[in-house]
Amino acid sequence: MCGIAGLALRKPGALNWAGRALEGLHHRGPDDQGWLAWSPSAAAHRGKTWNEAQGLVLLVHRRLSILDLSELGWQPMSSPDGRYHLVFNGEIYNYLELRQELKALGHCFRSHSDTEVLLAAWAHWGTACLERLVGMFAFAVLDTQEQSLHLVRDFFGIKPLYYCAFAEGVGFASEIPVLLELPGVGRQVHPQGLYRYLRFGLTDDGAQTLFSDIRQIPAAHYLRLDLNNLQLTEPQRYWQPRLQNPLELSFEEAAEAVRAQFLENVRLHLRSDVPVGAALSGGIDSSAIVAAMRHLEPGLELHTFTYVADNGVSEEPWADLVGQAAGVQAHKVKPSASELVADLDELVRVQGEPFGSTSIYAQYRVFRLAQEAGIKVMLDGQGADEVLAGYAVYGGARLASLVRQGRWLEALAFLRTSRLEPALKDTWKSAIGFLIPASLEPLARRLAGQELAPPWLNTTWFTERNVQLASPRAAHGREVLRHELLQSLTETSLPKLLRYEDRNSMAHSIESRVPFLTPKLVELLLNLPEAHILSPQGQTKAVFRRAMQGLVPQAILDRKDKVGFATPEQHWLHQLAPWVHQLLDSETLGRIYPIQQTAVKEEFAAILAGRKPFDFRVWRWINLIAWARAFHVQFN
């Protein structure tokens, strides 16, 4: 895991931004650093300490050593013939298998790093190598013969890669703040993105960031830059999850296939030359990962890291149960509201863009705890909820599927049983949201008190900027649940969660791995019959629960609730009411013209008094203020 950055200039010149990039990405790779400068008229220059070199292309790398800790894994890495130069962030888990395949094709290797395997694969297959990879990655590869630069991002967007145009060329980096250091890159907010964040909590979907001048390579895309003109074109997709006719597998056959693929994923994700730990909430997903780690490597010194809520629902007993069964060394952290306030500015700076709730702070503290324990690699259950129907909204999607298909008796039976499942709340209301025609959605939202333009939004500001005040929900076909899972995976849920995960882990120089997210496992789960995922009895993750029988403690598999890293946000905000009032009275909010300051203050007072329900909109106001203050965001 590393940090990467670089420049492609319109003409050879000074590359002194490299020094700021190396410093700004230090936390992503504290073990080593390197740079390479290239121009067509001279040989490539490289080094560790920046020496104010000049050139047409710059590649910058900060190293967190995980595989092959020797100098042979140093980057930027060049092909033996000097044609290709690579900077790479991530891990290629099947690098050993690819290495053997490439050796049979005549390639020789000096190191034992996955970076050298990736470079050889690119040299041999070009972009066709991408679908052969099992891993998480963001990389830039310079082809000096073709005079092109490719920016590439992994299948799900686990690893970040941002880019922008500026007066002298194009820049790219693992994190947004580094690009804000380039001359002329503005800090103007992107209006449509801001609306989607404030109203629906959405970020990170698609190519646009909340800074108008900065974009990201979307998941499963690459961007090719021609160094002769640097014209920015749209990134090209190289893979996408396929929804096919449901696989004709019985429930037991599906469970066997899921178990085999999941264990294979965990086996590959355990490849490391440094100690590996795991985030453990006590839920099914993280418990399965910990149990699989112990099953695959009985002698592994296994450390787990758990967040404990200081008020409200705590999963600590469940985490303890799993920890005892797996024989782990358990570490726990219990953050308070006052600690959140103390760490907020740093958390906002780390994330680079606003985030959805304070649960991100719980995750941040878990990674801090892991760093203090000397762990450099962590396994995490991110992505499981999006492919196994782990959220309450999926109950409504399944009910809508049954209605769309005319299976009325099954729909009625599912509605009855889902009422008994704590993880499925208000299934019928959620189903209406999927079934109602798009033309009636604004009216339905007003009747439910969920307006597309609530009174605290300055609708004039948005409409003047041609913002569409619309729901992000897409139209689905007859299989509503499968299509909703796909949208969650690619747009509405997973992309932002992966950004939170990457920034929180890398802020503490930790590589976080997510074994649920490989194309093979995801496509298997997406193409199972819906009833295998969300059972007729309303049981979420049904096939995975069956697949983990005998591996995960039965009490965990029988759980009906869902908590995760859920902070007691409502309790905290009541505790912190004076601090929140101070923020809402601040001059910073007064300069955030898309929000009606007076209306927001009235809304918060009504929430505290119990006249209006609490939801995450309060946190979005707070977070937006902190983000605007930290990055001097412009709203005019």
N, C-alpha and C positions, 0 to 999 in steps of 0.2 A: 504494500500500500504506500502511496506516495502523493506528492503534489507535482503537477506539471504546469508549464506556461510557455508562451512563445510569441514571436512576432513574425509577420511576413510584410516587408516594406515594399513600397512602390519603386524605390531605388536604394542602392546600398547607402547605409548611413550609420549614425550612432545607435547603439542598442542599450543605453545605460539604464533603461527600465528594468533590465535583468537584475540589477542589485536590489531594487524594491521588490521584485517578484520573489527572489530567493528569500528575502527577509519575511515577506508577507505569507509565504507558504511553509515557514519553518516548522510549525506545529504538525504539519502533515508528514514531514520527513526529517526528524531531528538527527538521524544517524549519519547522513552524508548529503552532499549536494554536488551538482555539476551543471555545466552549460556548454553549448556548442553554437558557434557562429559560422555561417556559410554564405558564400556568394559565388556566382558562376566563374568569376575571374581568378579565384584563389582557392587554395586548399582549406578545408574546414579547420577552424581553431576551436580548441576545447580546453576546459580547465575546471578547477573547483572554486577558487577564489576569483570573483569577477575582476577583470582587468581593463574594462572600457574598450573591448574589441568592437570592430565595426563589421557590417555585413548586410546581406539581403534577408536572411532568415536567422532567427534565434530560437533555440530550444533550451528550456530550463527545466531542471529536475531536482526535487527534494526527496531523499530516500528514507523510507522506513523499512529496515531490513527484516524480511520474513523468510524468504527462500534463498539459499546460497548467500550466506552473510559475508562472503569474501569480496575483494575488490573486483572480481570478475563479473559481479552483478551490477557494476557501476553504470550509471546513465548520465547523459545520452549515450546509447549504444549504437554502434555502426556495423553494417554488414561487412564481411571480409573484403569485398571488392570496393567498398567505399561508396556504393550507390545509394544505400538507404541509411537513414539516421532516425532513431526512435526514442521518444520519451513515453513512458507507460505507467499508468496508475491502476493498480488492481491485482488480480491473481487469475492465472489460467490453471484451473484445477486439474485438467487432463493433460498437463504439459508433458508428463512422462510418456503417455501413450503417443502423443503427437511427436515427441522427440524420436521415438523408435521408428515411427512411420517416415519421418524426414531423413533419418540416418539411412534407411533402406533406399531412399531416393538420392543418396549421395551427399547429404549435408553433414558437415563435421561441427562439433560443439566443443567450446573451450570451458564453459562454465556448467553449473548445475541449476541455472536460473530459468524461470519460465519466461523472462524477458527475451533471452536469446532464442528460445523456441518460437515465441511470437514473431520475432524479427525474421527468422528463417521461413516461417509459414507465410508471412506476407511476401517475402521475396519470391517464394515458389508459387503461391496461388493467388496473390493479390487479394482483392476484396472477397474472393470466393473462399478464403480461409475462415471468414467470420463465422459461418454456420457450422464449422468444425469445432469451434471453441466451446468449452464448458467453463464459465467463469464470470467474473465481473471486471469490467475494464473501461477505461477511457484513455485513448492514446493518440499521439500525433506522429505521423511518419512522413519524413521528407524524402522524396525521390529526386535525386540530383540529375538523373538522366532525363526523366520526363519533365523535370522542373515543376513539380506539383507538391502540394502538402495536403494530406488527408487527416481529418479530425474524425475520430470514431468513438462511438459510445455503445455500451453493452445492451443486451436484449431488453432489459427492464429499466435501465437508467439507474442502476445501483451506484455507479460511480459518476460524478458530475463532470461536465465539460461545457464551459461558457465561452462565448466569443463576441467580438464587436468590431465594427469598422471605426477607424479614426483617421485624421487628416493624412497621416503618413503611411497607412496600410491597414492591416488586420491583426488583432491580438486575440489570444485565447488563454484560458487559465482554468484551474480546478475550482476557483472560488471567485465570486463577484468582486469583493473589495480590491483584489489585485488589479482588475481591469479598470476600476474607478481611478486608479493612479495614472492612466494613460492620458495624454493631453487632449482636451476637447471632448472627452467622454462625459456626457451629461448625467445629471442625477434627477431628471424629470420622471415622475411616476407615470406608469402606463395606465391610462384611464380604464380600459376594459378589464385589465387584470385586477385593478384595485376594486372595481365593483364586485367581481367574482369572489375576491377575498372577503370583503366586508360583509357581503350578503350571504355567501355560502361557505366561506372558509376555504375556498379553493386556491391553490397555488401550484406551480411547477408542472401544470399540464400543457403540453405543446412546447413550442419553441420560444415563446415570449416570456421574459421575466417581468418582475414588477418595476424594473428600470427600463424606460423606453429604448434606451440606446444599447441594451445588452440582451443577447439571446442565448439560448442553450441548444446544444445538439440534442434532439429528442432521442428517447430510448430507441434502440435498434435502427439507428441512422448513422450515416457518415456524410461529411461535407468534403468535397474535393475543391481545393483552391489552385487555380492556374497561376503560377508565380509571374507569368508574363503580363497579366492584366488585373489580377486580384478581384475580379468581379464576383460578388457574393451571390450564389444561386441557392435554391432551396435544398436542404439536406435530402439525401436519398435513403429510402427505407431498404434494409437488406433482410428483414425478417419480421413476421408478425404472427401472433397466436392465431391458429386456425380453428374456427368453429365448424365442425363437420357433423354429419348425422351421428347421434349418440352411439357409442360403442356397444355392441351386443355382448356385454359381459354381465354375468350374474353378480349379485352383490358380493358373494364370497370370492369370485374370480377377480372382481375389481379391487377388493381389499388386499388380495395377494399381490396384485400388480403394483398397487400403491405402496405397500410395505417394501417390496423389493426395490423400487425406484427411490423411495425416501432413504432407505439405508445406504444405497449406492451414493446418493447425493451427500449424505453426512460423511461417508468414508472419504470421498474426494475432498470435502471441505476441511477435513482434519489434517491435510498435508501442510506441514509447517516445520520450520527449523527453530521455532521459539515456542514457549508455553501457550496453550490454548485454553480459554475459559468459556463460560456461557452466561448469558443473561437468563435469569430464571424468575418468572413471575408466579409460577404455580398453576398457570393455565395449561391447556392441552398441548399447545404448540411448543412452548419452551420446555415443558416437561418431556415431550417426545424427543426433542433434540438432546437433552441431557441423558435420557435413558438410552438413546441410540449411541451416543458417545461412549457410555460405559459398556454397552453391549459389544461394540466394535473394538474397543481398546480397553480390556479389563484392567490393565496395569496403569492406565493414564492417571496422572495427578490432576484431578479435575476440580477447578475452582468455579463456583457459581456466585452470581451477584444479583441481589434482590432488593427492590424498592419496597419499603413498608410505609403505608399511609399513616400520618400522625393523627388523623381523625376520619371516621367513616369506615367503609368496607376495606378490610385488609386481606390479602391473599397469603400472608405469612404462614399460616398453618399448612396450606397446600404446598408451598415451596419447601417447608420443612419436611413434609412427607416424602416428596420427591428426592430431596437431598439425602435423607436417611437411606432411602432405597438404593440410590446410586452411589453412596459412599463418597460424597463430595466434601470439599472444604468450603463452607458457606460464608459469604460476606453479605452484610446488610447495611442499608442506609435509610434514614428516616428524616427527610428534609422537612423544614417548617416554613410557614408563610413568611417569616422575617428573613429567612435565608433566601427565599425566592426574590424578595425585594433587593437584597444585597447583591445577588448574582444577575439580576435582570439585564443590566446594561451589557455585561459580558456575554450573556446568552444571546442577546439580540445581535451583537457584533459577530459572534460565532456563526449564527445562522445566515446572516447576510440578507435575508428577506423575512417578512413577517411569518408567524406560525400560528397554528390553530387553537392551542389550549396549553394549560400549564403542565399537562402530562409530559410534554417535551422536557420540562425541567427535571422530572423524575428520571427520565432516561439519561439526561445530562449528568446527573449525580451518580447514576449507576456506572457510567463510563469513568467518571472521576475516581470512584472507588476501585475500579479494576486497575486503573493506572497506578494508584497508590499500592496495590498488591503486586505490581510488577508484571501484569499480564499485557501482552501486545496483540493477541488475536482473540476475538470473541465470536461465538456463534449465537445467532438470534433468530427468532421465529417470524420475522417480518415477511409479509406476503401470504401467509397461510389464511388469514381471514378473508382475503380477496378471492381466493380460489376454492375455499371450503365453506363459504357462506357463514362467516363467523359473526356478522353484524345483524342487528335486529331488522334492518331494512330488507334483508333478503327473505324474511318470512313473507312480507308483502309481495315480493317479486315472485316467489313460488306460488302463492295464492293466485296472483294475476296470471301466471302460466296456465294453471288449471282452468281458470275461467275462460281465457282466450281459446283454449283447446276444447271447450264445451264439456269438460269433465266435472259436472256440477256436484255430483254426490261426493267425489273425492275432495272437491274444493270445500264443501260444507264440513266434511270430516276433518280436513286439515285445519280449518278455522277453529273448530271446537278444541282439537288437541293442542294447537299452538297457544291457546289461552293459558294452558297449564305450564308452558315453558317460560321461565323468567328471562331467557335470552331473546325471546321474540315478543316485543312490546307493540301493541296497537297494530297488529297484523292487518286488520281490515282497512284501517286508515291508510297505511302504507300501500296496500293494494290499489286503493282508489287512485292514489297518485300515479301509479303505473297505467291504469286503465282509462283515466279521464282524457278526452281529446285535448290536444294542445291548445285549441282555441278557447277552451273553458278553464284552463289552468289559472290565469290571472284572477278570475272571479272566485274560483275555489280557494285560492290562497287568501284572498281578502276575507272570505267567510270564515276561514280557519285562523285568522290573525297572523298569517305568514305572508304579508305583502311582498311583492318583488321590489317595491320601493318604500321601505318603512319611513316614518316621519323624520327620523334622525339622519337620513341621507339627503344631501343637497342634490335633488334630481336635476335642477337647472344646470349645475356644473357638469353632470354626466351627459345630459342630452346635448349640451353645447359641443361636446366632444364626440358626438355620434356613438355613444355607448349604448349597446343593446341591453336593456333591463329585462333579462330573460333568464329562465331556469336552465341549468346545465344538463338537465335530464334529457337523454336521447330517446327517440322512438325505438321500441323493441318489437320484435316479431312475436310468434306464438310461444317461443321458449324465453319468457321474460327473464327468468332467473339466470340462465346461461349468458344472455346478453348483458345483464346488469353486472355479473361477475367480470365479464370482459371489460366493460366500461370502468369499473372500479380499478381493475388491474392496470389499465392504460391511461386513465384520465382523472377520475374523481377522487381516488383514495390513495393508491400506492405511490404515485410519483412524489407527493409531498412527504409521505412517511419516509421514503428512502432518502430524501434530502435531509430531514431531521436526523436520521440515523447516521448518515455520512458525516455531517458537521459535528454532531455531538461526540461521535467516536474519534474523529480525527483531531478535534480540539484537544483530546487527551492522548494523541499519538497512538491510537488503537485501531487495528484493522477489524472491522465488523463484517462477518460473513453471514449470508442468508440462504441456507440450504434448501428452503422451499422454492427458491426462484431459479429453476433451470428450465429451458424450453421443454425437455422431455416430461418432467413431472407436471408442469403447468398445462401442457396440451393434453396429457392423460386426464387430469382432473376436469378440465373444461369440457371434455368430450364424453364424460360419463353421463348416464341418465340423471336428470335433476333429482329424482327420488333417492339416488345413491348419496348425493351430497347433503340434501336436506330431506330427511325421511318423512314418510306420511304421518308419523307421530310427532313431527315438529322438532326432531333432534338435529341440531346443527352438526356439521362435520361428521356425518354418520359413517361414511366409508373409512375415514381416517381413524375414527375411534375403533372401528372393527380391526383395521390394519395394525393398530398398536396394542391389540390384546396380547397379554403375556410379556410385554415389554415395559409398558407404563403402568404404574399402580392403578388398580381398578377403580379406586375411589376418585382418581383424577378423571378417568374416562367417563365416569358416571356424573360428573359435574354438570349442572344445568345453568349456572350463572356465568357471566362473563365480566371480568374486571380489567385485566391488563394493568398497565402502569397508569391507573386512574388516580389522579390527585383529588383531594377534597376541595375542588375549586370554589364551589359556592361558599363553603365554610371559610376558606382562606379570604375570599373577597369581603365577607362580612367583617373578619378580623382586621382587614386592611382598608376598610372604608375611608378613613381619613386620608390615607395615601392616595387612594383612587380619586377622591374628590380633588386633591391637589393636582393630580395629572389632568383631570377634566377641566380644571380652571386655568391650566397653563397657557402661556403664549404660544407654545408649540401647537396645541390643538387649534388655537385661533387661526394659525396659518395653514391648517389642513382644511382647505375650503370645501372638499367633497363631503365633509361632515358638518351637520348643524350643531354647533357647540351647546347652545341652550337646550335643544331637544335631547341631546345625549345626557346632559346633567339631569333633566327631568326624568328620563327613562331609568337612569341608575337609581335615583331616589325612589321611584315606584318599585323597582326590583327589591331594594332593601326593605321597603315597607310591606312587601308581599302582595302588592297590587298587580304586579306583572310577573310572569314566570322568568326564572333564571335560565339563560342558555349561554353559549359561547360567544355571543355578540359582544359581551362586556370585555372579555379578554381581547377580542380583536381590536377594540378601541384602544385599550391600554398598549397592546403590542404595536399598533400602528404609530402611536405617539412616540414610543421608545425607539422604533425603527427610524422614523423621520428625524428624530433628534440625533441619533447615532451617525446617520449617513447624510445628514443635511439634504434630505429629499425635497425636491421642488414640486409644488402642486399648482403653480399659477401658469 
